[in-house]
Amino acid sequence: MSKEQVVVAIVNGISYGFLLFLVAAGLSLVFGVLGVLNFAHGGFFMIGAFLAYQIGGAAGLSPWLFLLVALASGVGVAVLAAVVEVGLFRPMYARDHLDWLLMTFSLSLVAQGAVREIWGVNPVTMSFPKGWDGAFEVFGAKVPQYSFFVIIVGLVILSGLGFLLFKTRWGQVIRAVAEDRWMAQALGINVTAVFTVVFAFGLLLAGMAGAMVAPTQALTQTLGSVFLIQAFAVVIVGGLDSIPGALVASILLGLLNSFLIATYPSLAPYSFYFGLIVVLLFRPQGILGSKELLRRVA
């Protein structure tokens, strides 16, 4: 590979990694607190992408307006998620993993059907934010400006998420419930409300990720399935109960995918499976996951 190809692969890989992290962080957070493997996560992500298209339209928006559209899409998905948690999830917390698999997978099919009925079967597209639709020259390489835009937004969201979880009282409550929900409840924490807030917040991240992805590809009813598979690969590689692990895995798998696209394009679609195989063979709990999670999903 030439120096220019390496630069492009690194920037694009990190950018894609941050998009994956926004999807996977919500998935990991929901599992860590609620103990639920949410197979409908990709469906909510897809709804976020279509909501961004519905709110922002196909024309290019200013960067700040685009970010507002992404936030609005995330909030819309979060409201829907809260309704789903209250109406469908609460009666099922005592059920086993197979019931959760069937229910959340059914929800993903409902999301696909809803998108098809509302937006039709033809792909739709959304333009890049104005001023971020070209390329920067970095060490002689032409790098998409939108990749830098995603990295900047991803760093801001990562900082906000870290502050929320580790520097605020709400973060302490969330971590307490994740550690031992029964003890947290005995100490007076409203675990039911925490479940709703965490589920809505996790899906807010997924909805915003969908909005960020919207300019990069045509939006179809299969969008959620593709990113769900990749998000699950990320949380398994990083550790199902570890958000820092999801970040590390997102960047590593994003870089692996980007370098394979540049060198062996035919292998690029399998990059996430390569990562899964290696991690499951040598560290089943994930890069930063704990061994206790293996017993939780057993």
C-alpha positions, 0 to 999 in steps of 0.5 A, a space after each residue: 500500500 502507498 502512504 496515501 492509501 494508508 492515510 485514507 484507510 486509517 481515517 476512514 477506519 476510525 470514522 467507521 469505527 465511531 459510527 459502529 461505536 454509537 450503535 454498539 454503545 447503546 447495545 452494550 449499555 442496555 445489556 449491561 443494565 437490563 440484561 437484555 440482548 436486544 435484537 431489535 436494536 438494528 430496527 431502531 437504528 434504521 428508523 433513526 436514519 429514515 427519521 433524519 431523512 424525513 426531517 432533513 430531506 434530501 438536500 444538503 443541510 448546514 452542519 449545525 442544522 444537520 446535527 440538530 436533525 440527528 439529535 431530533 432523530 435520536 430523541 424520536 427513537 428514544 421516545 419510541 423506545 421508552 414506549 416499547 420498554 414500558 409496554 412490551 419489555 416490562 412484563 418480560 423481565 422474568 422470562 428466559 433468553 429464548 423468549 427475549 430473542 423471539 420478541 426482539 427479533 419480531 420487533 425488528 421485523 415490525 420495524 422493517 414493515 413499518 419503514 416499508 409502509 411509511 417510506 416505501 420500498 425504493 431506496 432514499 438518499 440524504 446529502 452530506 452536510 454543506 461544506 463537508 461533502 468534499 475532501 481534505 488533503 492529508 499527507 498527499 492523500 484525499 480524505 473525505 471531509 465527512 469522515 473527519 466530521 463523523 470523528 469529531 462528532 463521535 469524540 464529542 458524544 464519547 466525551 459526553 457519555 463518559 461524563 454522564 456515566 462516571 461524573 454524574 449522580 445518574 451515572 452512579 445510579 446506572 452503574 449501581 443498577 448494572 452491578 446489582 439491581 436487587 441491592 440497588 432497589 433495596 437502597 431505594 433506587 427506582 430500578 424500573 425507571 432506570 430501566 426505561 431511561 437506560 433503554 431510551 438513552 441506548 436507543 437515542 444513541 442508535 437513532 443518532 448513529 442512523 442519522 449520521 450514516 444516512 448521508 453515506 449510503 442509500 437507505 433501505 429496509 435492510 439497513 438495520 440488519 447489516 448494522 445489527 450484525 456488525 454491532 453485535 460483532 463489536 460488543 462481542 469482541 469488546 465485551 458485552 458488558 463493557 462500553 470501553 470495550 465497545 469503543 476499542 473493538 469498534 475502532 479495531 474492526 473499523 480499521 480492519 474493514 478499511 484496510 481490507 477494502 484497500 488491499 483485499 476488497 473481496 475479504 472486506 465483508 468478512 472482516 467482522 467475522 474474522 475478528 469474532 473468530 479470533 476473540 472467541 477462540 482466545 478470549 471468549 469474554 471479549 477484549 475488556 469484558 468480564 468472565 461473569 458475563 459468560 454466566 449471565 448469557 448462559 
